[in-house]
């Protein structure tokens, strides 16, 4: 008699317990066990939350090397059918071999579910007929569960789902995540409703009134923003280390539609503008994506959204200072260029219009499109084309956690016809779709890879650029980890080329994420290990670090509305000398528009208690020793970087924490 020791671990999640009878079948290369009910002295409590229970499965003879297991459950007499979340099953054979079967799936029915042994297998080396059958059946089912849908033509496709509950259980929020998310959403707005602000459609009458709303929710950085938002140095700082460090670039030649001349600008130290540009000290932000858009109507009032051009100068003391602002793309008499030497409110109003434009460009391009929508494409293609036993699935599944549900909620609650963004942002509605289409058509593969992006924007030598410094180090750490893992499984380029599942994954990303636009530079297939490593590094970086960089500080920099208005109610001045404090207050968004922005940014900036930081893998998908060692090395490098960032931040007036690995979530989960 051959006895197999079977150890079943139930996940430590709310609702993971089952009191149903659980059955197992072991399938090996030389045979299979009977379909056996698992019994132990624990009885009905064998499969309660967080429990590890052991059983013996006996076979007349050894069944060889284990290929897969079959699991199912059936209700006990007088007990209803319930849901169960098994984490993994470990089996020790009579020969002393240990097998690991990662599961991490909800089982809600009485059907038989097959799970492969944890050793990663690519499709061309999966030789056992039952293994191949299981692989094909898994992908066939996933093709039905994860179907592409089109939100609107011209933007990345997404998962087809009728509501959050129609999403497959494996990609939904945990009970904890769901409760915390909706509680934060409700309480954030409830406080403002109690103060009578959420429904007030009036203008702000004074800054003190904005202060009172702001006092509901504050952070150390939002307090700093509150004190310094008018300052030119802080205005410039935000384009390097705020939530949108993606737009600024070195200016080597002025755009023809921005006619700034040497005599117009006054540079610190009486330097020549043209000489400073030649030295690489002049920088540009161009919001041309927003040009010609029809702004939203909010509370029955027309709103205004500009497409500014902004010049910055890196001063001798390494401060990035704004030196010229043109609020519309086409030069004209009624489109003056504003300078710091103009009157206080002329210059301040110009900066306010820029910051409002940045809100829209950041939210729709840098945040929604380049992290959320792309992460969903990466995840859906992975789930459709790559089975659990594949090394790519094991590597990337932690970076897909919660993404499909948070994106569904974004489409439902933020950008739908009744969504908060649609109702309360100048770029909500038709303008939003136009911005997304323009952003996708102008997006390139290189702009998603931070080393290439920084080089293309000419920002390698800009001082005090912590997004770049931390981001490049994180990219390198992730790249080394990915290279180690994928090089372990793919010994040469030919193995990459013959992996049909891998090729289907990238092809669907090209077709459904980048709409088959070859000009983006996104590969349609992989031909080398190096290409594969770079692309997977980009996927992990986008889903973790990049999302953290453009998401985590939203309330820090946008909680004080005057620093980042989501909409503006008056057009910009067409002549200088006509602005005032009263006009600024009339230009700001209405009270309810402001507080809905505040509540939303607060929600999107909150970590949940089941937050998983980059490099931490609560689920053991890998079984081999080499990937385990590489994960440990990866975690060690992230720990060293985290400590270095913390040490640096102690000496900074405004700490940059968004790319501290301990603060970076593994996936787009909020």
N, C-alpha and C positions, 0 to 999 in steps of 0.2 A: 504493500500500500504506500503510495506517495502522498505525503502530507504537505500542504502549502499553508504557511502562516499568512493570513490576510489581515491587514490593519487598515481600518477605515477612519479617516479624519473628517468630521463634520465642521464646516466653516463657522467662524465666530461672528456671525451676522445675526441681527434681529430677524427672527422668522426662519432661521436655518434648520430648526428641529423638525424631524418627522417621527411620528409614532406608528407609521405604516410598517409592514413587513418589507425587508429589503432582501433582494435576491441577486446572486452573482453567478457568472459563468467565466471561467478562465479559458482562454484560447491560446494554444501554443503551436509551434511548428510541427509537433508530432501528434497532436490530438487536442481534445478539450475536456473540461470537467463537465459534470452534470450542472444543470441550472439549479443552484442550491440556495435555500433560505439561510441567511446569516443569523446564528443564534449565539448568545453569550449569557453569562450569569447576570449581566445588567438588564436583560429583558428589554422592555419597551423603551428604556432610557439609553439604549446603545447609540442612538443617533441624535442626541440632543445637541444643542448649540455648543461648539467648542470641544466636544467629546472626541476622544480617540479610543476606539474599541478594536479588539483583536479577535479573530475567528480562525478556525481550521477548516480548510476545504480539502477533502481527500479524493484521490483518483486511484484507480487500480494500478496504473503505471505512470511514470513521468510523462508529461505532455510536451517536453522539450522547452525550447526558448519561448517565453511568453510574448505574444504579439499584441493582444488586446484583451480587454475584459468587457463583458456585457453586464450592465446594471439595470435593475428596474425595481419598483416598489408596488405593493398592493395594500389597500386598506385592511386593517384588522377588523374583526367583527365588532360592530358598534362604534368603530372609529371612522370619521370621514377621511376622504383622500385629502392629503395636505401637500405642501411644498417642502422640498428638501434641498439643502445646498451642501453637497459633499465637496470637500476641498481636494482631497487626493486619496488614492488607495495604494498601499505598498504591499508587495507580495514577496515573501522569502520562499524560494523553492527548496525541495529536499536536497538538491545539490549544493545549497548554500548561496545561490545567486539571488541578488536583490533587484527587484523591478519596481519602478515608480510610475504611477498612472496619474498625471495631473488632470483634474476635472474642473473645479471652479465654475460650476454650472448649476443653475436651478433645475431640478427635476420635479415637474408638477403633475405628471400623469403616470399611467401604469405601463406605458410603452417601454420597450427595451432600448437602452441607449448604449452605444459602443464608444469606448475610449481607448486610445492607443497608448502603448508603453512610451515612456517619456523620452527615450533616445530619439533625437531629431533625425528625420529621414526626408530627403528630397525625393521628388516623384520618380526620378529615373533609377533610384536605388531601393525603392519599396517593392521588394520582390515577392513577398508572400501573397498568395491570391486573396486571402481574407483581409489582409492589410490594405491591398489595393481596392478591394470592394468597399471596405469601410471608408477609405479616403474619398472615393467617388461618391458614395452615398452622402457623406458629410457635406461635400461641396454642392451637391445637387440640392440638399435641403437649405444650405446657406443662400444659394441662388434664389430660392423662393422667399426666404426670410428677409433678405437684404436686397431690395430692388431700387434701382435708380428712379428719381423723379425730377421734374423740372419746376423750379419755383417761378422763374421767368427766363426767357431766352436771353443768352448773353452773359450769364453768371454761372458759377460752378453748380453742378447737379448735387442732389442730396438724397437722403434715404426716404423712400416712400413709406409714410405712416399716417394713419387716420387721426391718432392722438397719442399722447405719451404712453398709454397703456397698451397700445398695439405694437410698440417697439419690442423686440425680443428681450426676454428677461435678463439675459446675460449682459446687456448694455444699458440697462436702466439704473437710475439712482438707487443706492441702498436706502433703507428706511430712514437711517440717520441723516443722510444727505438730503433726502426729500423733505423731511420735517424741518431741518435747520434752514434750508433754502426758502421755503415758503413762510416760515416764522420771521426770518430776517426781512423778507419782502413786505410782509404785512405790518410788522412793528415799525419799520422805517417810515412808511407813509402814514401810519396811524398817528404817530407823534405830531407830524405836520398837520394832519387833519384836525387833531384836537386843538391846535393853535389857530385853526381857521385859515391856514395858508394854502392847503392843497386845492381849494376850490375858489380862491380869490383871483379874479381876472383883472385886477388893477395893476397900475404901474407901481414900482417901488418909489416911495416918496423921499427916502433918505437912506444913507449908508447904514445908519444904526438899525433900521428895520431889517436889512439884509443880515447884519450881525446877529440879530436875535434868532433868525431862522438857522443861521450857520452854527449857532451854539448848541444845537441839538446833537450834532455829530461832529467830532473833531479828532484830528490826529496831530502829532508833533509837526509833520511837514505841512499839513493844511494850515496850521497856525502860523508857520513861517511864511507860507504863501500869502496869507491874510495881511501880514505886516509888510511884505516886500513886493507885492504884485505890480506896483507902479514903476519899480526901478528898472532901468535899462539893462543893467548887468544881470538881473534875475530873468528878465525877458529873454535875453540871449542864452542864459544857462539852460533854460527849459528845452531848447532845440538840440541840446546834447544829452541831457540827463533827465528830461521830463518823460512823459508817456509817449511822445512821438519823435524819437531821434532818427526817423527814417527819411526825412525830407531834405535836410540841409546838405549842401554840397559845396565844394570849393568852386569859386567863380574864376574862370580863366579868361572869359570874354563876356561882356554884358549882353544880355538878350537885346535884340533890336527894339523890342517894345518897352524897354526900361531905360529911357534916355538920361541916365545920370552922368554928369560930367565932372571933371576934376574940381572945377570951381564951386560946385554945388555943395559938396560934403566937407565937413570939418572933422579931420581925424586927430586923435590925441597925439601930441608931439609934432603937430603941423606937418605930418607926412603927406606925400603925394598919393592920391587915390590910385592912379594908374600904376605907380611904382609898387604900392602895397599889393595890388592885384597880381602883378608879375611875381612878387615874392611868395604868393600863395596865402596871403593874409586876409583876403576878401572872400566872403561866403554868401550863398544865395539860397533862399527858400522861394519856390515858385509854385503857387497853388492853381496852376493852369487847369487841373482836373475839374475845378469848380466853375470854370468860365461859362457864362451864358446860361446858367441854370435859372429856372423859375423857382424862387424860394417859396416856402410853405405859407399857408394862411393859418394863423393860430388865434383862437378866441375872436375869430372874425376879422383879424387885422393882418394885413400884408406884412411879411417879414423880409429881411434882407440878408443876402449871403454874397460876399465878395470873393474875388479870385486874386488875392494880392501877390505882389512880388516884394521881397524883403532882402535888403543887403545888410551884411554884418561885417564888422572889422575885428580881427584879433589884435588887441592892443599890445603894446610892449610888456605889460604886466600879465599877459595871457588871459585877458578877459574878453569874452565875445560880446561885442556891443552892436546894437542895431544902429545903422547910420542913414538908412533911407527906406521909405515905404511908399509903394504905389498900390492903391487899393483895387484897381481894375486893370485888366490885361492890355487894353488899348489906350495908348497915350492920347490925351485930349486936354483942352483948356479946363474942362470941368472935372478933370481927374488929376489933381495936383500930386506932386511927389512931396511927401512929408519928411521933415528932418527933425532931429533932436533940438535944433535951435528954434523951432517954431514955438508958438505959445503952449503953455502947459497942457491945455485940453485939446488943442489940435493934435499934438503928438500922442497924448494918452488915448484919444479916440481912435487914431490910426492903429495903435497897438491893440486896442480892444477888437477892432474889426479883423485884424490878423488872427488874434487868439480865437475868435469865433469861427473863422475859416478853418483854423487848425482843429477845432473840435470835430467838424464834419469830416475833414480829410483823415484824421486819426481814427475816428470811430468806424468809418466805412471802409477805408482802404487798409491802413496799418493794422487795425484790430479785427474787424469782422471778416474781411476778405482774406487777408494774408495769414491769419491764424485760424479762426473758427471754421471758415468754409473750406479751406485747404485741409485742415485736420480731419474734417468729416469725409472728404474725398479719399484721403489716405486710409482712413478706417474702414469705410464701406468697401473699397476695393480689396483691402486685406481680408475682410470677413467673407467676401464673395469668392475669392480666388485662391486663398492660401489656407490649407487645413491646419488644425492644431498641432500636428506632428512635425510641421515644417519649421526649420530654424528661424525663418523670417517672422513667422507668426509668434514664436516664443519670444523673439527679441522685441517686437513692436506692440504686442497686445497690451502691455502696461501703459503705453502711451496713447491708447484709445479710450481709456476709462472715462465714462460719463459724457464723452464728447457728443454722442448722437442725441442724448436727451437734452443736454444744455443747449444744443443748437436748435432742437425742435422747439424748446421753450423760447428761445430768442426769436424764432420766426413767429411764434404765437403771441408773445407778450411785448416784443420790442418793435419789430419791423412789419407786422401785419397792418391791415387798414386801421385797426383800433389800437395798435401798439403804442407804447410810450414814445418811442423815437419818431414814429410817423406823426403823432399828435403834437409833440412838443419840441421838435428840432427844425431849424430853418431848412435843413436838407432832407426832411422827411418826405415820404410820398414819391412822386415821379422823379424828383431830383436825386433821391437815394439810388434808384435803379440806374439812372444815367451815370452817376459817380461809380457805382460798382462795375458797370460795363466798361467804362473808360479805364478804370483801374486794372481790370483783368486784361484788357487789350494791350496795356502798356507794361504789364508785369513780365519780368524775365526770370529765368532759373537762377542766373547769377545774383540777382537782387535778393533771393531767398537764402543765399549762402553768405554769411556775414564776412568772411575774409574777402570774397570777391566784391561784395557790396561796398565795404569800406574803401577798398582800392579804387573802385569805379567812381565813387563820390569824392575821391581825393582827400580823405579824412585821416590818413595814417598818422600824421604828425600833430593833429590838433590837441592841445593840452587840456587836461581836466575832462576828458571824454570817457566817463566811467562805463557807459553802455558799451563802447568799443572795447575798452580794456578787459572788462569782465566777460563780455560776449565772446571775444576771440579766444580767451583762455578756456571758456566752457566749450566752445566749438572743438578746440584741440583735444580736450579730455574726452568728449563724446566720440570724436573721430577715432582716437586710439582704441577706445572700447569697441566700437563698431568694427573697426578693422581687425581687431583680435578675434572677435566672435565670428565674423563672416569668413575670414581667412582660414579659420579652423574647419569650416564646413565646405568652403569652395577653394580647392587647392590650385585651380588654374582657371583661365578665362573660358575654356571650353565647357567646364561644368556650369558656369553661369549661363552660357548661351543655350545649353540643352535643358535648362530648368523651365519647363513650360508654365508652371504655376507662377514663378517669378516674373516671367515675361507677360503673362496675362495681367498681373498686378500693375505693372508700370504702364501697360497699354491702356487699361481702363482709367488710370490716373490722367494720362495724356488726353484721352477722349472726353472724360466726364468732368475733370477738374480744370483742364486748360483748353477744352473745347476744340481739340485737334489743331491748335494753332502752333505750327512748327516754329514760328518766329519767337516764341517764348524761350526756346532752347531746352525745353523739358524733353528728356529722352523718350522715345517710343519703345525702345527695347534696350536691354543691357548687353554689352558685348565684352566687358572686362570686369574683373573683381574690383578694380579701382573705381570705375563708374558706379557700381553698386554701392560700394562703401560710402562714397560722397553723397549719393542720393539718400541713403538711409540715415546718414548723419544729419542731412538737411531736414528730413522728416522728424527725427527726434528733437532736434534743436527748435524747429517751428512749433511743435506740440508742447514743448516744455519751456525752454528759456525765452524764446521770442514772445510767446504768449504772456509770460510773466512780465517781460519788459514793457509791453504795451497795455497790460491790463491792471497789474497790481497797484499802480500808483494813481488810478483814475480819480479816486476821491481825494487823495493827497493834493493833486493839482487842479481838480475840477470842483471840489467841494465848496470852495470860495468862488461863487459864480462869476464875479467881475474878472477873474483871471482866465476863465474859459467859458464864455457865454454860449449856450446851446442855440441861441437865436438872438437876433437884434431887430428892433421894431422901427427904427428910423434909417433912412439911407445915409451913407457917409457924406460928410461935408464936401461940397463942390468948389468951395473957395475957402481960403484960410481966414482965420480970425472971427469965425462965426460960432465957435463951439463954447460950451460952458458946462459947469457941473450939472445944472438942471437938464441940459440936453443929454448928457451922459446917462442920467437916471431915466429919462424918457426913452432912450435907445435900448437900455437893458431889457431883457425879456420880462414879461409879467410875473407876478408873484407865483401863480400856480405853475407856470412854465419852469421857473427856477427851481421850485421845491420838488417837482417831479424829476428833474435832472439830478438834484442832490440825492434823492432817495434811491434812484437807479444806480448812480455811481457808487453809493455806499454798498448796495447789495453786491455789485459786481467786483468790489474790492475785498470782500470778506472770505477768509479761509474757512472751510468746514472742518469739523473735528476729525473727520476721516481723511483729511488731506494726506497725500502720499508724496513726499519730496522726491526730486530727481535722483535716480540711482537706487531707490529703495524698491524692493520687489517682494511684497508680502506673499505673492503666489509663486510657488516653485514650478516654473514651466520647464526649465532645463534640468536634465538628469546627469549630464556628463561633468567630469571634474574640471576640465579646462574652462568651460563657460562660467562655472561657479567661481573659479579663481579670478577670471577676468572681471566678474561682477564685484568681487571683493576689492580688486585693484582699482576699479572705477570708483567705488565708494570712498576708498582712501584718497584718491586724487581730488574728489569733490570736497572731502573734509578739509584738506590742506587749503584749497582755494577759498572755502568758506571762512576759515580762520584768517587768511590774508585779507579778505574783504572786510571782515569785522575790525581788524587792526587798522586798516586804512581809514575806515569810516569814523573812527574815534577822532581823527584830526580834521574831519570835514565839517564845515558849517551846516551843510545839507547832506546827510549820509545817503549814499546810493545803495539800496538794499535789494533791488528788484531782480538782480542776477546772482545773489547769494544762493548757492545750491540748496541751502536749508529752507529758503523761502520760495524756491521754484517748484511748482507742482509738476508731477510726471506727465500730465496730460492737460488738454483743454477741458477743464472740469467746472469752470465758472464763467 
